[in-house]
Amino acid sequence: MRSPHPDTAGVIAPPPVLLAGALAIGLCLQAAIPIPFVSDRPMLVRLVGATLIAAGAVLSAAVVRTFRAARTPVSPRHPTTRMVCIGPYRYSRNPDYLGQLLVYIGATLVANSWWPIFLVPVVLVAIQRGVVQREERYLEAKFGREYRHYTDRVRRWL
């Protein structure tokens, strides 16, 4: 897919949109054909889910703060103005997507449903191929050696 703007990664969709779509499909399936994680102790499962949602939100908020401090857009649909290698980006090249995935899994637990979990592989492939690989090509083309040096030091996910 060609980027509508020559200075963007040309992602298929922002990961929150992909994750929200998969979650919506999973919850609709749950409404039609319920498959709960547990039938006993659902409150414990929901508590774990709420904790994951909070952890993911904190991680994603840290990403937003880091990007704002660097004065570069968070959205992959806007031109990147500089490399961000500080904050959560010291440990993962995709901490925001990890945070968003924690929120997704947490929401799945709160909903006490297997359906959204069944969709995780599909949404992860979409994010990997339609977002991450495109962002990596874009960043390498834009920042060259600086980006390659960063990828040598920091893992893609964890």
Buried (B, 14 or more C-beta within 10 A) or exposed (E): EEBEEEEBBBBBBBBBEBBBBBBEBBBEBBEEEEEEBEEEEBEEBBEBBBEBBEBBBEBBEBBEEBBEEBEBBBEBBEBBEEBBBEBBBEEBBBBBBBBBBBBBBBBBBBBBBBBBBBBBEEBBEBBBEBBBEBBBEBBBEBBEEEBEEBEEEBEEEE
